[in-house]
């Protein structure tokens, strides 16, 4: 009976994160993992908040213990490898702390961006767009689960090959290793939480960039179809007017009445995306700063350890960590670059993708509509030339 209940729970959770609906939250799984990893939690009451602070403080104690080890190293120097391991751990844990601080400081902005990305009314009835959003929803959740599974494997590897074989990784009091195996296992598990913090804090920015990239692509597709949509709708209504014997003036009025709302729908989406991108880039900037210089320092330290140990069983874990560091930096830069490319493509599609000289013919009677349409197009083309940086 218990086995069946557990199976039903896992099946329900599995369906929740692979089945896309109108109410699906892109960040639902992330919020759960962020809570487990002591990154962020929306406390409901004082007791809840107190328990959260206690839970979050445990990894911080691990970081402080490494500062204590560094202090002992200054007083009583040990071998180079132990010193490098302790320095790398301090730097990694401290960088993880800075990542959490950045997320907490700007979490209100991040929440607004996440709420905006979960609002999917733009082109919601388009079957292809719905399919693209569903595929991204599943892909983002799959990536998060793969990251967690990878970190768990590394944690097991660390616990079985590193923790008890090197004093630098073990809890020490007055320079002596605590002999309790249970205490060392708990200490090792808390140390591994920092690995989760390091990976999942980055995952939040990766997920947001993925969704922004998709929404910019969806917008580009919508803008590309403006001309055909307007012409088809105008031709249908004009055909009705011609059958009724209406004047050319009425036919032109129909065209402008169709063009402006259709343009406004896409332009409004573009403005909203750019506003949220601007907010996002202001958060990515300090995060990338920490990522960039933290990566330099950690690669140098891990490289020093590898130069001593070589590609042994112990050394491989540092090589994997360095690879992850470089890959994270690449993904941030590449993600921003792809979004900038799409933003520029939107302006190019409006400028060169339509026969505007033919469509936007000046008419004294429709001077206001003509000026408004031209101004709208110039505004979008201008904003699309301004890129975002990380």
KEPAKE-735708 format. One line per 2 residues: number of its first residue (from 0); for each residue y negated, z, x of N, C-alpha, C. Coordinates in steps of 0.001 Angstrom, whole numbers. Layout:
<nodes>
NUM	Y Z X Y Z X Y Z X  ...
</nodes>
This chain:
<nodes>
0	1203 0 838 0 0 0 -1254 0 874  -1277 867 1844 -2408 963 2772 -2569 -334 3551
2	-1426 -909 3952 -1448 -2161 4699 -2070 -3275 3857  -1743 -3329 2570 -2289 -4358 1682 -3791 -4175 1493
4	-4228 -2938 1351 -5655 -2683 1184 -6435 -3124 2419  -5909 -2805 3607 -6563 -3217 4846 -6621 -4740 4928
6	-5535 -5404 4533 -5501 -6863 4564 -6527 -7465 3606  -6646 -6869 2410 -7623 -7360 1438 -9052 -7185 1948
8	-9296 -6062 2625 -10634 -5817 3189 -10965 -6876 4226  -10008 -7159 5127 -10253 -8164 6164 -10412 -9564 5561
10	-9639 -9863 4519 -9769 -11161 3861 -11133 -11314 3201  -11625 -10231 2582 -12945 -10255 1934 -14046 -10457 2971
12	-13931 -9740 4116 -14919 -9893 5183 -14867 -11298 5775  -13646 -11815 5933 -13472 -13150 6495 -14126 -14198 5596
14	-13873 -14084 4283 -14474 -15028 3336 -15999 -14900 3326  -16489 -13687 3489 -17934 -13445 3450 -18659 -14183 4562
16	-18010 -14329 5703 -18679 -14930 6847 -18254 -16363 7133  -17405 -16935 6303 -17092 -18356 6466 -17401 -19154 5203
18	-17759 -18456 4115 -18081 -19130 2865 -19593 -19076 2651  -20195 -20231 2586 -21652 -20327 2453 -22033 -20472 988
20	-22943 -19616 529 -23474 -19699 -823 -25001 -19645 -756  -25640 -19775 -1917 -27100 -19706 -1961 -27617 -18325 -1559
22	-26768 -17311 -1668 -27177 -15948 -1332 -26733 -15519 71  -26090 -16409 790 -25605 -16069 2138 -26764 -15735 3066
24	-26565 -14715 3880 -27571 -14267 4844 -27119 -14683 6238  -27925 -15509 6905 -27586 -15955 8256 -27378 -14785 9214
26	-28059 -13657 8954 -28109 -12557 9918 -27314 -11331 9470  -26501 -11484 8447 -25744 -10344 7924 -24771 -9801 8960
28	-23988 -10684 9561 -23018 -10259 10574 -23744 -9683 11782  -24850 -10292 12167 -25585 -9795 13327 -26064 -8364 13110
30	-26551 -8048 11914 -27051 -6690 11646 -25939 -5659 11831  -24731 -6004 11418 -23594 -5091 11590 -23289 -4893 13076
32	-23231 -5996 13813 -22927 -5915 15244 -24044 -5219 16011  -25308 -5439 15577 -26437 -4783 16232 -26391 -3273 16036
34	-25921 -2838 14875 -25782 -1400 14618 -24691 -805 15500  -23556 -1486 15585 -22451 -1006 16415 -22876 -939 17886
36	-23700 -1887 18305 -24117 -1973 19706 -25373 -1179 20017  -25862 -389 19066 -27039 474 19267 -28301 -326 19565
38	-28417 -1530 18979 -29600 -2359 19180 -30653 -2054 18121  -30237 -2093 16848 -31183 -1799 15769 -30399 -1385 14521
40	-31018 -474 13772 -30417 -36 12509 -31531 392 11570  -31495 -67 10340 -32480 325 9328 -31989 1586 8631
42	-32454 2728 9134 -32022 4022 8600 -32503 4192 7161  -31661 4814 6326 -31975 4988 4914 -32601 6337 4613
44	-32329 7332 5448 -32860 8674 5204 -32987 9407 6548  -33464 10648 6484 -33675 11433 7708 -32368 11722 8434
46	-31328 12078 7679 -30025 12359 8291 -29479 11106 8960  -29610 9996 8240 -29186 8705 8771 -29904 8399 10078
48	-31209 8605 10089 -32022 8323 11269 -31661 9249 12425  -31381 10501 12128 -31009 11468 13170 -29687 11084 13827
50	-28704 10726 13004 -27405 10297 13542 -27560 9037 14401  -28433 8141 13945 -28668 6909 14699 -29297 7202 16049
52	-30256 8107 16093 -30922 8465 17355 -29922 9091 18323  -29051 9958 17804 -28022 10585 18641 -27085 9518 19200
54	-26651 8605 18326 -25733 7546 18745 -26375 6645 19800  -27658 6311 19583 -28349 5447 20527 -28594 6151 21859
56	-28748 7451 21827 -29053 8196 23050 -27857 8264 24001  -26634 8106 23477 -25443 8187 24326 -25425 7114 25421
58	-25670 5828 25106 -25745 4847 26205 -26885 5126 27179  -27996 5687 26668 -29115 6022 27549 -28698 7086 28563
60	-27858 8044 28127 -27348 9064 29052 -26541 8424 30179  -25788 7360 29833 -25030 6642 30868 -25988 6044 31893
62	-27057 5441 31409 -28052 4862 32319 -28655 5936 33219  -28984 7084 32631 -29551 8181 33425 -28562 8671 34476
64	-27275 8643 34128 -26266 9091 35100 -26225 8179 36319  -26497 6890 36113 -26530 5964 37250 -27765 6188 38116
66	-28870 6581 37498 -30042 6961 38290 -29722 8200 39142  -28920 9083 38566 -28497 10271 39333 -27629 9848 40519
68	-26746 8871 40286 -25904 8378 41386 -26764 7737 42480  -27796 7019 42051 -28698 6403 43032 -29428 7470 43847
70	-29817 8531 43162 -30468 9639 43870 -29517 10248 44897  -28251 10392 44530 -27259 10927 45476 -27063 9979 46660
72	-27180 8671 46376 -27025 7694 47459 -28145 7819 48492  -29341 8141 48015 -30471 8304 48934 -30239 9505 49850
74	-29694 10573 49247 -29444 11788 50025 -28235 11625 50934  -27142 11092 50348 -25887 10925 51092 -25438 9471 50976
76	-25891 8591 51835 -25543 7165 51753 -24037 6942 51775  -23600 5971 50944 -22176 5600 50917 -22031 4164 51416
78	-20861 3573 51154 -20628 2202 51612 -21507 1221 50832  -21707 32 51415 -22616 -963 50841 -22191 -1423 49446
80	-20872 -1557 49229 -20391 -2044 47941 -20733 -1065 46826  -20494 220 47045 -20816 1235 46037 -22307 1244 45729
82	-23118 1132 46773 -24570 1108 46577 -24984 -114 45752  -24404 -1277 46072 -24736 -2500 45334 -24293 -2406 43871
84	-23119 -1816 43635 -22620 -1642 42263 -23551 -748 41452  -23986 333 42046 -24873 1270 41345 -26226 627 41054
86	-26787 -79 42043 -28087 -744 41851 -27977 -1821 40763  -26902 -2610 40805 -26705 -3655 39787 -26570 -3047 38398
88	-25841 -1940 38300 -25659 -1275 37008 -26983 -746 36478  -27761 -102 37345 -29074 419 36932 -29967 -713 36449
90	-29988 -1806 37208 -30848 -2925 36839 -30408 -3536 35508  -29081 -3716 35355 -28567 -4288 34112 -28838 -3405 32906
92	-28582 -2076 33049 -28831 -1152 31941 -30327 -1081 31610  -31158 -1099 32639 -32600 -1034 32408 -33103 -2301 31725
94	-32568 -3443 32146 -32945 -4691 31474 -32493 -4674 30013  -31300 -4129 29764 -30838 -3980 28387 -31771 -3099 27568
96	-32264 -2020 28193 -33221 -1131 27520 -34501 -1870 27177  -34998 -2684 28118 -36212 -3461 27868 -36001 -4459 26739
98	-34822 -5036 26658 -34520 -5970 25563 -34583 -5255 24210  -34017 -4057 24163 -34063 -3285 22922 -35499 -2936 22555
100	-36286 -2545 23560 -37692 -2201 23319 -38441 -3398 22741  -38204 -4585 23297 -38867 -5797 22801 -38474 -6067 21355
102	-37182 -5958 21060 -36714 -6203 19687 -37306 -5188 18723  -37332 -3908 19122 -37867 -2873 18236 -39372 -3027 18026
104	-40094 -3363 19104 -41541 -3509 18996 -41935 -4643 18056  -41178 -5713 18071 -41518 -6882 17256 -40520 -7091 16119
106	-39810 -6037 15717 -38779 -6230 14699 -39382 -6619 13347  -40571 -6142 13060 -41215 -6523 11795 -41462 -8030 11749
108	-41941 -8581 12866 -42119 -10031 12950 -40782 -10760 12846  -39782 -10230 13562 -38453 -10843 13515 -37886 -10816 12103
110	-38118 -9729 11383 -37634 -9613 10001 -38277 -10666 9109  -39572 -10885 9302 -40269 -11903 8508 -39727 -13301 8820
112	-39458 -13555 10103 -38894 -14850 10484 -37501 -15021 9879  -36687 -13958 9933 -35340 -14033 9365 -35393 -14244 7857
114	-36316 -13576 7178 -36478 -13758 5726 -36888 -15195 5409  -37792 -15729 6214 -38229 -17115 6024 -37057 -18085 6190
116	-36238 -17880 7213 -35112 -18782 7463 -34030 -18658 6395  -33936 -17492 5754 -32965 -17314 4671 -33456 -17878 3346
118	-34736 -18266 3279 -35282 -18881 2079 -35076 -20386 2207  -34127 -20921 1471 -33680 -22295 1687 -33987 -23206 495
120	-35135 -23026 -128 -35490 -23839 -1293 -35836 -25276 -922  -36320 -25494 311 -36683 -26850 737 -35432 -27728 798
122	-35426 -28794 32 -34323 -29763 -49 -32988 -29079 -368  -33049 -28055 -1195 -31850 -27267 -1502 -30806 -28063 -2282
124	-31268 -29030 -3087 -30338 -29794 -3915 -29696 -30957 -3170  -30146 -31211 -1956 -29588 -32302 -1157 -28215 -31872 -623
126	-27178 -32631 -975 -25803 -32264 -606 -25611 -32242 910  -26206 -33218 1611 -26058 -33279 3070 -26731 -32083 3737
128	-27914 -31717 3245 -28640 -30568 3803 -27845 -29290 3577  -27293 -29131 2386 -26485 -27950 2092 -25267 -27883 3015
130	-24671 -29029 3277 -23511 -29083 4176 -23907 -28694 5599  -25067 -29153 6051 -25544 -28818 7399 -25809 -27318 7526
132	-26428 -26731 6519 -26713 -25295 6559 -25424 -24478 6508  -24464 -24936 5712 -23180 -24229 5635 -22454 -24285 6978
134	-22495 -25454 7625 -21827 -25603 8930 -22472 -24702 9978  -23807 -24607 9950 -24496 -23751 10916 -24208 -22278 10648
136	-24135 -21903 9376 -23813 -20518 8997 -22466 -20104 9586  -21474 -20948 9429 -20133 -20662 9956 -20146 -20674 11482
138	-20854 -21646 12065 -20900 -21757 13531 -21549 -20527 14168  -22669 -20078 13606 -23349 -18898 14157 -22457 -17665 14096
140	-21770 -17477 12966 -20880 -16319 12833 -19691 -16426 13774  -19176 -17634 13950 -18051 -17830 14862 -18466 -17503 16296
142	-19652 -17955 16692 -20140 -17683 18045 -20279 -16187 18275  -20818 -15469 17286 -20979 -14020 17431 -19633 -13328 17590
144	-18655 -13737 16791 -17331 -13120 16879 -16660 -13448 18214  -16874 -14667 18710 -16317 -15038 20015 -16960 -14201 21114
146	-18274 -13999 21021 -18964 -13166 22008 -18419 -11745 22011  -18237 -11190 20816 -17722 -9823 20718 -16304 -9749 21277
148	-15461 -10738 20909 -14083 -10755 21411 -14068 -10870 22934  -14951 -11711 23488 -15036 -11875 24944 -15447 -10574 25615
150	-16455 -9906 25030 -16917 -8645 25607 -15833 -7564 25524  -15027 -7582 24471 -13929 -6615 24357 -12868 -6864 25428
152	-12587 -8147 25683 -11628 -8490 26742 -12143 -8028 28100  -13440 -8281 28347 -14040 -7838 29611 -14038 -6315 29703
154	-14266 -5650 28566 -14248 -4180 28556 -12867 -3655 28937  -11823 -4280 28373 -10448 -3877 28719 -10190 -4137 30195
156	-10643 -5274 30673 -10500 -5615 32088 -11208 -4579 32956  -12427 -4239 32573 -13189 -3249 33332 -12490 -1888 33327
158	-12000 -1480 32157 -11375 -159 32037 -10079 -58 32839  -9363 -1171 32927 -8048 -1127 33592 -8106 -1447 35082
160	-9128 -2181 35522 -9157 -2591 36931 -10312 -1992 37734  -11400 -1598 37062 -12599 -1173 37780 -12892 322 37641
162	-12783 825 36418 -13268 2175 36128 -12630 3235 37024  -11299 3236 37126 -10608 4297 37858 -10336 3936 39319
164	-10748 2748 39717 -10501 2352 41112 -11740 2513 41986  -12891 2833 41350 -14128 2908 42118 -14958 4082 41610
166	-15307 4969 42517 -16078 6160 42133 -17444 5809 41553  -18005 4676 41988 -19348 4296 41539 -19409 4091 40027
168	-18260 3734 39400 -18231 3494 37960 -17873 4746 37163  -17531 5819 37809 -17041 7012 37122 -18136 8067 36993
170	-17990 8930 36011 -18951 10013 35799 -18822 11032 36931  -19973 11387 37497 -19989 12330 38613 -20928 13496 38313
172	-20550 14650 38788 -21402 15837 38697 -21482 16456 40089  -22699 16596 40597 -22928 17119 41951 -22184 16304 43006
174	-22107 14996 42761 -21472 14110 43728 -19972 14070 43655  -19364 14817 42699 -17905 14843 42558 -17501 14197 41238
176	-16457 13394 41302 -15975 12697 40114 -15341 13692 39146  -15680 13600 37870 -15069 14456 36843 -13611 14048 36701
178	-12709 15022 36751 -11273 14720 36814 -10659 14392 35454  -11310 14725 34369 -10757 14485 33039 -10679 12985 32748
180	-9467 12509 32464 -9278 11087 32146 -9964 10717 30841  -9872 11617 29854 -10495 11348 28550 -12009 11184 28687
182	-12636 12037 29490 -14083 11949 29709 -14431 10617 30375  -13652 10210 31352 -13938 8953 32043 -13755 7743 31128
184	-12775 7819 30223 -12569 6714 29272 -13765 6589 28327  -14236 7749 27811 -15422 7739 26941 -16633 7213 27711
186	-16761 7654 28939 -17871 7210 29792 -17800 5693 30026  -16595 5190 30247 -16412 3750 30441 -16738 2962 29181
188	-16342 3491 28018 -16641 2813 26751 -18145 2755 26505  -18834 3857 26790 -20291 3873 26629 -20966 2919 27604
190	-20393 2774 28786 -20934 1805 29751 -20793 383 29217  -19672 134 28536 -19433 -1211 28001 -20348 -1547 26830
192	-20898 -533 26173 -21855 -808 25094 -23049 -1577 25644  -23410 -1304 26910 -24530 -2017 27508 -24226 -3504 27650
194	-22966 -3842 27853 -22586 -5253 27877 -22808 -5907 26529  -22451 -5182 25460 -22682 -5675 24101 -24175 -5814 23834
196	-24959 -4831 24277 -26416 -4891 24097 -26971 -6129 24797  -26503 -6361 26005 -27004 -7482 26802 -26724 -8814 26117
198	-25516 -8948 25563 -25107 -10219 24960 -25706 -10388 23558  -25623 -9342 22721 -26043 -9482 21328 -27557 -9497 21166
200	-28286 -8851 22083 -29748 -8955 22017 -30168 -10402 22244  -29468 -11087 23125 -29729 -12510 23342 -29263 -13335 22142
202	-28149 -12932 21522 -27584 -13692 20398 -28582 -13820 19253  -29400 -12788 19019 -30390 -12845 17943 -31348 -14015 18164
204	-31854 -14161 19379 -32786 -15246 19675 -32078 -16605 19620  -30832 -16616 20031 -30063 -17860 19981 -29850 -18311 18541
206	-29510 -17382 17659 -29287 -17709 16246 -30569 -18226 15606  -31690 -17538 15861 -32969 -17962 15289 -33331 -19358 15781
208	-33148 -19617 17082 -33458 -20948 17616 -32553 -22009 16988  -31289 -21679 16780 -30367 -22622 16144 -30836 -23002 14749
210	-31249 -21993 13968 -31665 -22251 12582 -32990 -23007 12559  -33923 -22620 13419 -35197 -23332 13487 -34978 -24798 13862
212	-34064 -25022 14787 -33747 -26397 15196 -33184 -27185 14014  -32281 -26564 13253 -31714 -27240 12086 -32794 -27542 11047
214	-33649 -26559 10760 -34677 -26760 9734 -35684 -27817 10159  -35997 -27896 11448 -36874 -28960 11923 -36196 -30325 11755
216	-34892 -30385 12000 -34151 -31628 11801 -34111 -32030 10339  -33933 -31047 9455 -33935 -31321 8015 -35307 -31828 7572
218	-36357 -31215 8113 -37715 -31660 7793 -37955 -33085 8293  -37486 -33387 9494 -37631 -34742 10037 -36947 -35761 9120
220	-35758 -35411 8632 -35066 -36302 7709 -35838 -36499 6413  -36449 -35395 5913 -37238 -35496 4686 -38463 -36365 4869
222	-39165 -36201 5995 -40371 -36994 6255 -40022 -38460 6468  -38897 -38709 7124 -38464 -40092 7342 -38229 -40811 6023
224	-37824 -40070 4999 -37542 -40681 3699 -38711 -40713 2740  -39900 -40294 3199 -41058 -40247 2299 -41417 -41635 1780
226	-41486 -42605 2671 -41922 -43942 2260 -41002 -44522 1194  -39704 -44486 1433 -38770 -45058 454 -38805 -44287 -855
228	-38934 -42962 -772 -38984 -42151 -1995 -40205 -42482 -2835  -41368 -42552 -2179 -42615 -42841 -2893 -42587 -44239 -3500
230	-42134 -45215 -2726 -42115 -46597 -3212 -41159 -46749 -4384  -39964 -46137 -4287 -38992 -46244 -5381 -39516 -45622 -6664
232	-40067 -44402 -6544 -40600 -43741 -7732 -41795 -44497 -8311  -42671 -45002 -7425 -43850 -45745 -7887 -43440 -47034 -8581
234	-42450 -47728 -8011 -42006 -48987 -8619 -41413 -48767 -10007  -40664 -47681 -10168 -40084 -47401 -11485 -41186 -47154 -12530
236	-42159 -46319 -12156 -43211 -45980 -13114 -44153 -47152 -13349  -44425 -47928 -12292 -45299 -49093 -12445 -44644 -50148 -13333
238	-43315 -50284 -13208 -42603 -51236 -14073 -42776 -50872 -15545  -42757 -49566 -15833 -42963 -49109 -17203 -44390 -49417 -17653
240	-45349 -49185 -16748 -46754 -49436 -17088 -47013 -50924 -17309  -46405 -51772 -16479 -46595 -53215 -16635 -46034 -53709 -17957
242	-44932 -53127 -18373 -44355 -53503 -19666 -45274 -53091 -20816  -46061 -52045 -20586 -46985 -51559 -21620 -48353 -52214 -21521
244	-48545 -53058 -20472 -49805 -53762 -20332 -50928 -52937 -19753  -50626 -51931 -18911 -51669 -51101 -18318 -52364 -51837 -17177
246	-53530 -51368 -16817 -54369 -52005 -15809 -53892 -51682 -14389  -54455 -52446 -13417 -54173 -52192 -12003 -54642 -50799 -11593
248	-55728 -50364 -12196 -56251 -49039 -11927 -55202 -47962 -12213  -54521 -48087 -13308 -53490 -47110 -13674 -52318 -47159 -12708
250	-51987 -48374 -12246 -50868 -48491 -11296 -51212 -47815 -9964  -52440 -47970 -9523 -52867 -47294 -8294 -52895 -45778 -8467
252	-53309 -45334 -9643 -53331 -43904 -9922 -51922 -43312 -9854  -50946 -44062 -10366 -49551 -43619 -10299 -49111 -43450 -8849
254	-49460 -44434 -8015 -49077 -44366 -6596 -49639 -43113 -5934  -50938 -42857 -6115 -51554 -41696 -5480 -51002 -40389 -6040
256	-50704 -40369 -7320 -50158 -39153 -7946 -48744 -38838 -7457  -48048 -39851 -6982 -46702 -39631 -6429 -46784 -39299 -4942
258	-47655 -40033 -4224 -47731 -39874 -2771 -48174 -38474 -2359  -49269 -37981 -2926 -49835 -36729 -2452 -48896 -35529 -2639
260	-48285 -35324 -3835 -47347 -34199 -3964 -46139 -34311 -3034  -45658 -35563 -2841 -44500 -35758 -1958 -44859 -35419 -515
262	-46040 -35862 -75 -46502 -35512 1265 -46710 -34005 1399  -47355 -33416 392 -47663 -31977 439 -46402 -31134 555
264	-45335 -31571 -105 -44079 -30815 -63 -43553 -30706 1357  -43584 -31796 2094 -43076 -31809 3471 -44073 -31178 4443
266	-45359 -31448 4208 -46379 -30899 5105 -46410 -29379 5010  -46279 -28865 3795 -46263 -27414 3600 -45093 -26786 4355
268	-43947 -27449 4319 -42777 -26952 5054 -43041 -26992 6562  -43675 -28049 7019 -43983 -28184 8438 -44930 -27080 8894
270	-45943 -26801 8098 -46898 -25734 8430 -46186 -24387 8505  -45321 -24112 7526 -44583 -22833 7523 -43689 -22709 8756
272	-43021 -23801 9116 -42152 -23784 10293 -42961 -23545 11567  -44107 -24210 11682 -44928 -24040 12877 -45497 -22630 12970
274	-45891 -22064 11834 -46408 -20693 11840 -45335 -19710 12302  -44114 -19887 11812 -43030 -19002 12216 -42600 -19260 13654
276	-42688 -20505 14096 -42399 -20815 15490 -43412 -20154 16419  -44664 -20135 15987 -45700 -19483 16784 -45420 -17997 16915
278	-45029 -17355 15797 -44680 -15937 15833 -43462 -15715 16731  -42491 -16596 16595 -41257 -16455 17375 -41523 -16622 18868
280	-42368 -17589 19224 -42655 -17821 20652 -43374 -16637 21278  -44157 -15902 20463 -44844 -14716 20996 -43852 -13595 21306
282	-42676 -13622 20664 -41632 -12623 20951 -40721 -13119 22069  -40450 -14414 22068 -39583 -14994 23097 -40223 -14855 24484
284	-41565 -14910 24532 -42251 -14860 25834 -41896 -13610 26635  -42098 -12381 26115 -41723 -11200 26912 -40220 -11099 27131
286	-39427 -11527 26126 -37970 -11485 26282 -37537 -12405 27427  -38115 -13597 27493 -37775 -14546 28558 -38237 -14036 29919
288	-39373 -13349 29942 -39870 -12772 31193 -38845 -11780 31755  -38367 -10889 30885 -37352 -9906 31296 -36066 -10620 31700
290	-35670 -11621 30900 -34453 -12378 31178 -34538 -13091 32524  -35666 -13722 32779 -35832 -14543 33977 -35756 -13714 35254
292	-36592 -12690 35333 -36634 -11891 36564 -35435 -10944 36670  -34925 -10496 35523 -33707 -9692 35555 -32528 -10488 36077
294	-32470 -11752 35691 -31394 -12630 36159 -31468 -12833 37672  -32666 -13043 38191 -32832 -13204 39639 -32267 -11999 40395
296	-32674 -10808 39959 -32272 -9593 40669 -30759 -9362 40567  -30205 -9560 39359 -28773 -9309 39162 -27923 -10332 39909
298	-28368 -11592 39934 -27620 -12607 40680 -27606 -12259 42174  -28747 -11792 42688 -28809 -11412 44103 -27845 -10265 44397
300	-27836 -9263 43516 -26979 -8096 43727 -25502 -8466 43591  -25190 -9233 42532 -23788 -9639 42346 -23330 -10564 43476
302	-24244 -11416 43952 -23909 -12283 45080 -23595 -11482 46331  -24328 -10388 46532 -24073 -9517 47687 -22679 -8886 47581
304	-22321 -8438 46360 -20993 -7837 46160 -19903 -8880 46397  -20133 -10104 45888 -19135 -11163 46072 -18992 -11547 47536
306	-20082 -11473 48291 -20001 -11805 49714 -19140 -10805 50472  -19053 -9584 49948 -18225 -8547 50582 -16779 -8642 50113
308	-16595 -8784 48779 -15241 -8716 48212 -14567 -10076 48088  -15375 -11159 48015 -14783 -12470 47800 -14313 -12617 46358
310	-13580 -13697 46085 -13097 -13969 44732 -11797 -13229 44462  -11858 -11903 44570 -10697 -11067 44277 -10698 -10725 42785
312	-9738 -9913 42373 -9694 -9473 40976 -10954 -8706 40617  -11418 -7875 41538 -12646 -7121 41304 -13879 -8018 41327
314	-13853 -9024 42212 -15025 -9877 42351 -15219 -10860 41213  -14124 -11237 40537 -14226 -12233 39475 -15129 -11771 38338
316	-15131 -10483 38046 -15944 -9979 36941 -17435 -10175 37226  -17810 -10101 38509 -19209 -10334 38876 -19555 -11816 38788
318	-18604 -12665 39153 -18821 -14106 39053 -19013 -14514 37593  -18196 -13956 36691 -18337 -14251 35257 -19691 -13782 34746
320	-20096 -12590 35185 -21375 -12031 34742 -22537 -12906 35195  -22497 -13384 36437 -23548 -14273 36956 -23590 -15568 36146
322	-22428 -16109 35813 -22359 -17342 35011 -23013 -17141 33651  -22727 -16001 33024 -23332 -15683 31723 -24853 -15586 31842
324	-25340 -14955 32908 -26783 -14806 33114 -27478 -16166 33206  -26918 -17044 34017 -27507 -18374 34195 -27452 -19154 32886
326	-26338 -19052 32176 -26160 -19786 30921 -27157 -19313 29867  -27418 -18011 29805 -28392 -17488 28854 -29780 -18054 29122
328	-30189 -18058 30370 -31505 -18601 30721 -31602 -20080 30359  -30525 -20819 30615 -30511 -22245 30277 -30631 -22451 28768
330	-29917 -21646 27982 -29919 -21823 26529 -31304 -21575 25948  -32005 -20550 26437 -33354 -20275 25934 -34273 -21463 26212
332	-34280 -21934 27456 -35166 -23047 27815 -34793 -24324 27058  -33512 -24594 26975 -33058 -25807 26293 -33335 -25729 24795
334	-33179 -24545 24209 -33427 -24384 22777 -34870 -24672 22419  -35815 -24118 23186 -37231 -24372 22947 -37554 -25848 23156
336	-36945 -26446 24179 -37191 -27864 24464 -36730 -28752 23305  -35575 -28450 22726 -35056 -29244 21613 -35945 -29112 20382
338	-36454 -27897 20129 -37363 -27694 18990 -38656 -28481 19212  -39185 -28464 20434 -40389 -29227 20750 -40169 -30720 20573
340	-38990 -31199 20969 -38668 -32625 20801 -38664 -33020 19324  -38088 -32161 18494 -38055 -32451 17058 -39448 -32406 16453
342	-40249 -31432 16876 -41620 -31330 16368 -42418 -32585 16723  -42246 -33064 17940 -42927 -34289 18359 -42406 -35495 17581
344	-41096 -35500 17293 -40502 -36608 16548 -41050 -36672 15116  -41391 -35506 14547 -41967 -35481 13198 -43308 -36208 13185
346	-44164 -35916 14183 -45447 -36608 14278 -45273 -38101 14518  -44305 -38443 15372 -44055 -39858 15655 -43542 -40581 14427
348	-42705 -39906 13635 -42168 -40521 12416 -43275 -40821 11411  -44246 -39917 11315 -45370 -40156 10404 -46295 -41246 10932
350	-46471 -41276 12245 -47432 -42214 12835 -46872 -43636 12906  -45628 -43750 13382 -45084 -45083 13647 -43948 -45481 12701
352	-43466 -44534 11921 -42302 -44827 11082 -42620 -45382 9716  -43914 -45502 9373 -44297 -45977 8055 -45325 -47102 8166
354	-45402 -47862 7123 -46384 -48939 7050 -47645 -48422 6361  -48302 -47432 7020 -49471 -46807 6398 -50643 -47768 6191
356	-50927 -48713 7103 -52028 -49650 6828 -51848 -50407 5514  -50597 -50674 5159 -50326 -51368 3900 -50355 -50412 2711
358	-49821 -49206 2921 -49722 -48248 1821 -51060 -47603 1496  -51810 -47225 2542 -53066 -46505 2322 -54251 -47477 2358
360	-54389 -48217 1317 -55514 -49144 1211 -56701 -48421 582  -57857 -48607 1198 -59060 -47913 698 -59504 -48515 -628
362	-59851 -47610 -1543 -60372 -48002 -2842 -61456 -47005 -3220  -62611 -47513 -3632 -63731 -46630 -3935 -63365 -45627 -5012
364	-62584 -46057 -5996 -62216 -45166 -7101 -61322 -44013 -6630  -60547 -44260 -5600 -59599 -43239 -5118 -59967 -42790 -3703
366	-61252 -42718 -3458 -61738 -42343 -2143 -61234 -40957 -1731  -61294 -39983 -2645 -60856 -38609 -2329 -59382 -38564 -1958
368	-58553 -39263 -2730 -57116 -39287 -2437 -56845 -39961 -1088  -57592 -41031 -829 -57427 -41757 436 -57801 -40872 1622
370	-58949 -40211 1551 -59413 -39332 2643 -58451 -38170 2835  -57989 -37564 1724 -57056 -36432 1808 -55753 -36829 2477
372	-55203 -37985 2106 -53937 -38451 2685 -54087 -38718 4180  -55181 -39393 4577 -55411 -39670 5995 -55591 -38376 6795
374	-56342 -37446 6221 -56563 -36173 6908 -55248 -35415 7082  -54432 -35444 6045 -53124 -34766 6111 -52256 -35359 7212
376	-52215 -36682 7283 -51407 -37351 8306 -51910 -37050 9709  -53230 -37108 9897 -53802 -36823 11222 -53550 -35379 11639
378	-53610 -34456 10669 -53366 -33046 10963 -51941 -32821 11448  -50982 -33442 10761 -49571 -33272 11145 -49304 -33901 12501
380	-49824 -35101 12720 -49617 -35779 14004 -50207 -34950 15134  -51399 -34370 14900 -52039 -33544 15917 -51252 -32294 16231
382	-50771 -31599 15204 -50019 -30358 15424 -48659 -30616 16055  -48127 -31780 15805 -46808 -32085 16375 -46857 -32335 17880
384	-48057 -32560 18424 -48197 -32804 19854 -48289 -31510 20659  -48501 -30396 19963 -48642 -29112 20655 -47284 -28427 20728
386	-46760 -28275 21921 -45432 -27692 22086 -45466 -26181 22216  -44277 -25591 22195 -44117 -24152 22352 -43423 -23869 23671
388	-43782 -22735 24274 -43231 -22374 25570 -42532 -21016 25486  -41555 -20840 26365 -40887 -19527 26450 -41187 -18866 27775
</nodes>
